[in-house]
Structure formats: C-alpha cells, structure tokens
Amino acid sequence: MKKNALLSVFVFACIFTAILNINAQTIPTNKTEDEAKKSAGSGITFKIPDKVIPMKWNDFKGMLMLSEKLPSGIFISYPEESESIADLKIRAEKSVAAMFFRDDKKVDEIVWETKTVPSHKGDSGETAVMKTFDNSEQSFQITIYEREWNGLKLIYGYFARKSKTSKNKDNSAEFLDEKGGGVKIFDSFWKTFPNK
C-alpha cells in the first residue's frame, strides 16, 4: 500500500516537473495570483538544479526540491505575515524531519546537535545553523540559511539522510561538510541567487 502511494506521488511529481520545465523560479510572496502579479519581481529568483523534483511545499510560502533518487532536498521559504524568521526555521525543521520520521511525536522528541557554519555571500549574518540527529537506524542533517531580498526576509537550506541499516547506496545522501559545502546540487542552487 505504501509503495503504491509513493509511486503515485513520484508520478505526480514527474508530471509536475515536465509541466514546470523552467530554468528560473520566483517564489511568490502573496497568497493569490493577482497579488503575486502586482508584486512581480519581489521574490528572489534562482535556478532549479538538475536531478531534483520541484514541488509546492504545503503550508509554506515556498518550494521543496526533492532529489530524484537520494533522500535529500533543498527548500526555500518566506515567513507568513505575522511569523518571525526564528519561528519559520522551527516550522521548516519539523516539516522536513517529518518526511523521514513519519511520526509527529518522534519529531518533537528529536534531540538535535546544533552548530554554526559560515553563511554564504549575500546572506544575513555571518553564520547559518546546521542541525544533526543520529540514532541506530539513520543520521539526519538539516542546514538553514537566512537572506534578505528586496526588503523581504527568507530562509533556504539543504537536508539529507544517511541510512545505517541499508546496503543500497540510494538510501543515503551526502551531508554538507563542516563549512556548509561539498554538495554540488545545493551549491548549484544557492549560487544562482542574484547578487546584491
């Protein structure tokens, strides 16, 4: 049953990708199409990397880009009208973790190891936050960066999981290194942000 559901999601994502078929994407900052058109150009633009499946991120003003084969992905999001960047980071962290833990109670019980990594050129602040979690079945990493564009604050980042129980190499993805680098697909995303 789970395989059928996953297959349906994958087929939908492939169809969505084929329809989308674009090189650059602007995240709308408004809830309706008319509002988005009025504020055209206010969202940051970026190139969607190869080998990802872009999709709407439910309950977020943003987008998820899941790896076609590996348990990893990229995200970008703006806060809701009354939401702080700190609250958006927590919400994003929980949403991404839930994809791998599939149990909200377990997500709330995660004890993260938190450290800072250098921010990217053009980001807000000097550091970004990297969080990792490790248990007997898997290791999980999520790194969140902050940026401001046209007066709008946003977050973006990368996440990945490594399996400790599977010998299939497709069940593990690359982690960012201690400096927040080393993953080509993520670099090919954030390096397409416009320069200030």
Buried (B, 14 or more C-beta within 10 A) or exposed (E): EEEEEEEEEEEEBEEBBEEEEEEEBBBBBBEEEEEBEEEEEBBBBBBBBEEBBBBEBEEBBBBBBBBEEBBBBBBBBBBBEEEEBEEBBEBBBBBBBBBBBEEEEEBEEBEBEEEEBBBBEBBBEEBBBBBBBBEEEBBBBBBBBBBBBEEBBBBBBBBBBBBEEEEEEEBBBBBBEEEBEEBEBBBBBBEBBEEE
